């Protein structure tokens, strides 16, 4: 859906509240179609971000997996390698 939103489940250490908030903000921005709402829509925008963040935190807390947690540094290195390959000239 949105390239700025990354998977947050099954990482060690777990997703932080800041990561959850950032994902929620990106989601609401995508749905709303704007990065900065008007003053008239600011309250609704903020409420939506808070609701999405709360739902995301609850989802992450309740998900169960038997897979071993992934390492953030290893996954970042893989993503960097993919990007280098993709954008190499």
Secondary structure as GFF3:
##gff-version 3
##sequence-region A 1 89
A	DSSP	beta_strand	11	12	.	.	.	ID=ss1
A	DSSP	alpha_helix	17	32	.	.	.	ID=ss2
A	DSSP	alpha_helix	42	62	.	.	.	ID=ss3
A	DSSP	beta_strand	70	71	.	.	.	ID=ss4
A	DSSP	alpha_helix	72	87	.	.	.	ID=ss5
###
